[in-house]
């Protein structure tokens, strides 16, 4: 709950401030603030660049809605058909002109104007353009200057949490594969789906942060951090893919000895500890464990190729498991690239 408030609290505060300032300005000009307030509310976007881009769409869309409201009021007055025609015409034209981001505001403006316009329709039209402009400018300025969007901390924390959960899932998957063939895989499959969801959310945050790079110098200076976060997120996504592949391996057909299973489990535990930041990453230890797994892989491969029995039509489960484990080793090694920005250190800044 605390995290939810931290993530959304900024936009709530900025929306309230934008509405307040917009209403004050409209009252000062003697304009009805409702249309400007509606525009201000929907213009507070996750990024400033989105506010600007969508604002440039919402202004002409609102102008179209206002124009249709004035036109149909002139023809039919304040009648039910006026509401319907104003809404339908606004939606149709905005859709045709690809003004999708402004369609909702334009339609609300159009139908709301029917109720408040009684005379001086041309003046009312330009007043609506003025209120829309005020709402757009105020909300964009508030979004840019007051608590500007900064998702770096969330990005880095998310990556660390995803890494931690991936380590837990990796260890659990191998433990059940090697020692508990009868265990249900539903829980692990659910964790995989949750990891995919978290990865996509973090990718969205990275996109939000990069969108504002042209507006804030400190975002451009942190581009290295964003690139590294993006790179680490890609490795975690690939790791999730390979762990998911392990869930499809038939467990009951594994023929390793107890000693071989312990060798594999010891290596997996080391990987899980690395991903969970339980121990500092040790590249040399990592390579020694990888050599043991690689030796076991080639040993299993030779036993297949030198056997006099018929070659299997599919890869044996031992071959698949070791292949996936070696691939995961490579991904973890790249995740902790010594030349990269360490997530655990940067997240605390």
C-alpha positions in Angstrom: 0.0 0.0 0.0 2.8 2.4 0.8 4.4 1.7 -2.6 1.1 2.3 -4.3 0.8 5.7 -2.7 4.4 6.7 -3.5 3.9 5.8 -7.2 0.5 7.4 -7.7 0.7 10.2 -5.1 2.7 12.5 -7.3 0.0 12.5 -10.0 -2.8 13.0 -7.5 -1.1 16.0 -6.0 -0.3 17.5 -9.4 -3.8 16.9 -10.6 -5.3 18.7 -7.6 -2.8 21.6 -8.0 -3.5 21.9 -11.8 -7.3 21.9 -11.2 -6.9 24.6 -8.5 -4.7 26.9 -10.6 -6.8 26.4 -13.7 -10.0 27.3 -11.8 -8.4 30.4 -10.4 -7.2 31.7 -13.8 -10.6 31.0 -15.4 -12.4 32.8 -12.5 -10.0 35.8 -13.0 -10.9 36.0 -16.7 -14.6 35.5 -15.9 -14.8 32.2 -17.8 -16.6 29.1 -16.6 -13.9 26.8 -15.3 -15.5 23.5 -15.8 -14.2 22.9 -19.4 -10.7 24.0 -18.4 -10.7 21.8 -15.3 -11.8 18.7 -17.4 -8.9 19.4 -19.8 -6.4 19.9 -16.9 -7.4 16.6 -15.3 -6.8 14.5 -18.4 -3.6 16.3 -19.4 -1.6 15.1 -16.4 0.2 12.2 -18.0 2.9 9.9 -16.6 5.5 11.9 -18.5 5.8 15.5 -19.5 6.4 14.7 -23.1 3.1 12.7 -23.2 1.4 15.8 -21.7 2.8 18.0 -24.5 2.1 15.5 -27.3 -1.4 14.7 -26.2 -2.1 18.4 -25.5 -1.3 19.2 -29.1 -3.9 16.7 -30.1 -6.5 17.7 -27.5 -6.6 21.3 -28.4 -7.8 20.9 -32.0 -10.1 18.1 -30.9 -11.7 20.3 -28.3 -12.1 23.0 -31.0 -13.9 20.6 -33.2 -16.2 19.6 -30.3 -16.9 23.2 -29.5 -17.6 24.0 -33.1 -20.1 21.2 -33.5 -21.8 22.2 -30.2 -22.2 25.8 -31.5 -23.4 24.5 -34.9 -26.1 22.2 -33.6 -27.3 24.6 -30.9 -27.8 27.2 -33.7 -29.9 24.6 -35.6 -31.9 22.9 -32.9 -31.4 24.8 -29.7 -31.1 23.1 -26.4 -32.7 19.8 -27.4 -31.9 16.1 -27.0 -31.1 15.8 -30.6 -28.4 18.5 -30.2 -26.6 16.4 -27.6 -26.7 13.3 -29.7 -25.6 15.0 -33.0 -22.8 17.0 -31.2 -21.4 13.9 -29.6 -21.6 11.7 -32.7 -20.2 14.3 -35.1 -17.3 15.1 -32.7 -16.4 11.4 -32.3 -16.6 10.7 -36.0 -14.5 13.7 -37.1 -11.8 13.2 -34.3 -11.6 9.5 -35.2 -11.3 10.4 -38.9 -8.5 12.9 -38.2 -6.7 10.4 -35.9 -7.2 12.7 -32.9 -7.7 9.7 -30.6 -6.0 11.2 -27.6 -8.4 14.2 -27.6 -11.6 12.3 -28.4 -12.9 12.0 -24.8 -12.2 15.6 -23.9 -13.7 16.9 -27.2 -16.9 14.9 -26.7 -17.3 16.0 -23.1 -16.7 19.6 -24.1 -19.2 19.3 -26.9 -22.1 17.9 -24.9 -21.4 20.1 -21.9 -21.5 23.2 -24.0 -25.1 22.5 -25.1 -26.3 23.1 -21.6 -24.5 26.4 -20.9 -24.8 28.2 -24.3 -27.9 30.3 -24.6 -26.7 33.2 -26.7 -23.6 34.8 -28.2 -22.6 31.4 -29.6 -19.5 32.7 -31.4 -18.2 34.4 -28.3 -18.9 31.2 -26.4 -16.9 29.2 -28.9 -13.8 31.3 -28.5 -14.2 31.3 -24.7 -14.2 27.5 -24.8 -11.0 27.6 -26.8 -9.5 29.9 -24.2 -10.5 27.6 -21.3 -9.1 24.6 -23.1 -5.8 26.4 -23.7 -5.7 27.4 -20.0 -6.2 23.8 -18.9 -3.6 22.5 -21.3 -0.9 25.0 -20.4 -1.5 24.9 -16.6 -1.5 21.1 -16.4 1.6 20.8 -18.6 3.5 23.4 -16.6 2.5 21.7 -13.3 3.6 18.3 -14.6 6.9 19.7 -15.7 7.8 21.9 -12.8 6.1 20.4 -9.7 7.4 17.0 -8.7 8.6 16.1 -12.2 8.3 12.5 -13.2 11.3 10.4 -12.0 11.1 6.7 -12.3 14.7 5.8 -11.8 14.3 4.6 -8.2 11.3 2.5 -9.2 13.1 1.0 -12.2 16.2 0.0 -10.2 14.1 -1.4 -7.3 11.9 -3.3 -9.7 14.9 -4.9 -11.4 16.3 -5.9 -8.0 13.0 -7.4 -6.9 12.6 -9.3 -10.2 16.1 -10.6 -9.9 15.4 -11.8 -6.3 12.2 -13.5 -7.4 13.9 -15.1 -10.4 16.6 -16.5 -8.1 14.0 -18.0 -5.8 12.1 -19.4 -8.7 15.3 -20.8 -10.3 16.3 -22.6 -7.1 12.7 -24.0 -6.4 12.4 -25.2 -10.0 15.6 -27.2 -10.0 15.0 -28.5 -6.5 11.7 -29.9 -7.5 13.0 -31.2 -10.8 15.9 -33.0 -9.3 14.4 -34.3 -6.0 10.6 -34.0 -6.1 9.3 -35.2 -9.5 5.7 -35.4 -8.2 5.5 -31.8 -7.1 2.9 -29.6 -8.9 4.2 -27.0 -11.3 1.2 -24.7 -11.1 2.8 -22.5 -8.5 6.0 -22.1 -10.6 4.0 -21.3 -13.7 2.1 -18.6 -11.8 5.4 -17.1 -10.7 6.6 -17.0 -14.3 3.5 -15.1 -15.3 4.0 -12.6 -12.5 7.6 -12.1 -13.5 6.6 -11.4 -17.1 4.1 -8.8 -15.8 6.7 -7.2 -13.6 9.2 -7.1 -16.4 6.7 -5.4 -18.8 5.8 -2.8 -16.1 9.4 -2.0 -15.6 9.9 -1.7 -19.4 7.1 0.8 -19.4 8.8 2.8 -16.7 12.0 2.9 -18.7 10.1 4.2 -21.7 8.5 6.9 -19.5 11.9 7.9 -18.2 13.5 8.0 -21.6 10.6 10.0 -23.1 11.5 13.0 -20.8 15.2 12.9 -21.7 14.9 15.9 -24.0 13.3 18.0 -21.3 15.5 17.3 -18.3 19.3 17.4 -18.4 19.6 15.0 -15.5 17.7 12.4 -17.5 20.2 12.6 -20.3 23.1 12.4 -17.8 21.5 9.2 -16.4 21.2 7.5 -19.9 24.0 5.1 -18.9 21.9 3.9 -16.0 18.8 3.5 -18.2 20.7 1.6 -20.8 22.2 -0.8 -18.1 18.7 -1.2 -16.6 17.3 -2.1 -20.0 20.1 -4.5 -20.6 19.7 -6.2 -17.2 15.9 -6.4 -17.7 16.5 -8.2 -21.1 18.8 -10.7 -19.4 16.1 -11.3 -16.7 13.5 -11.8 -19.4 15.6 -14.3 -21.2 16.3 -16.1 -17.8 12.6 -16.3 -17.2 12.2 -17.9 -20.7 14.7 -20.6 -20.0 13.3 -21.3 -16.5 9.9 -21.7 -18.1 11.4 -24.2 -20.6 12.6 -26.2 -17.6 9.1 -26.6 -16.3 8.3 -28.6 -19.5 11.0 -31.2 -18.9 9.7 -34.7 -17.9 11.0 -35.1 -14.4 10.4 -38.9 -14.0 12.8 -39.8 -16.8 15.9 -38.2 -15.2 18.6 -40.9 -14.6 21.3 -38.9 -12.7 22.9 -40.3 -9.6 22.4 -38.6 -6.3 26.0 -37.2 -6.5 25.3 -35.7 -9.9 22.1 -34.1 -8.7 23.9 -32.6 -5.8 26.6 -31.1 -8.1 23.8 -29.5 -10.2 21.9 -28.3 -7.1 25.0 -26.7 -5.6 25.6 -24.8 -8.8 22.0 -23.6 -9.0 22.1 -22.5 -5.3 25.1 -20.4 -6.1 23.2 -18.8 -9.0 20.2 -18.2 -6.9 22.3 -16.5 -4.2 23.8 -14.2 -6.8 20.4 -13.2 -8.2 19.1 -12.6 -4.7 22.2 -10.6 -3.7 22.7 -12.9 -0.8 26.4 -13.0 -1.5 28.6 -10.6 -3.6 29.0 -11.9 -7.2 32.2 -13.8 -7.6 33.2 -14.3 -11.2 35.9 -16.9 -10.5 33.7 -19.0 -8.4 31.0 -18.7 -11.0 33.4 -20.0 -13.7 34.5 -22.9 -11.6 30.9 -24.0 -11.1 30.2 -23.6 -14.8 33.2 -25.8 -15.6 31.7 -28.6 -13.4 28.3 -28.3 -15.1 29.9 -28.2 -18.6 31.9 -31.4 -17.8 28.8 -33.1 -16.7 27.1 -31.9 -19.9 29.8 -33.4 -22.1 29.8 -36.6 -20.1 26.1 -37.0 -20.7 26.5 -36.2 -24.4 29.3 -38.8 -24.8 27.2 -41.4 -23.1 24.5 -40.9 -25.7 26.8 -40.8 -28.7 28.8 -43.9 -27.7 25.8 -46.0 -26.6 25.0 -49.0 -28.8 21.3 -48.4 -28.2 19.1 -46.6 -30.7 19.5 -42.9 -30.7 16.5 -41.2 -29.0 14.2 -39.2 -31.2 14.1 -36.4 -28.7 16.8 -34.9 -26.4 17.0 -36.7 -23.1 15.8 -34.6 -20.1 19.3 -34.5 -18.7 20.6 -32.9 -21.9 17.9 -30.3 -21.9 18.3 -29.4 -18.2 22.1 -29.0 -18.5 21.8 -27.0 -21.7 19.3 -24.6 -20.0 21.5 -24.3 -16.9 24.6 -23.4 -18.9 22.6 -20.8 -20.8 21.3 -19.4 -17.5 24.9 -19.3 -16.3 25.8 -17.1 -19.3 22.8 -14.8 -18.7 23.7 -14.3 -15.0 27.3 -13.6 -15.9 26.2 -10.9 -18.3 23.7 -9.6 -15.7 26.6 -9.0 -13.4 29.0 -7.6 -16.1 31.8 -5.9 -14.1 31.7 -2.9 -16.5 28.0 -2.3 -15.9 26.2 -0.2 -13.3 25.3 -2.4 -10.3 21.6 -2.2 -9.5 21.9 -2.7 -5.7 24.3 0.3 -5.4 22.5 2.7 -7.7 19.0 2.0 -6.2 20.1 3.5 -2.9 21.1 6.9 -4.4 
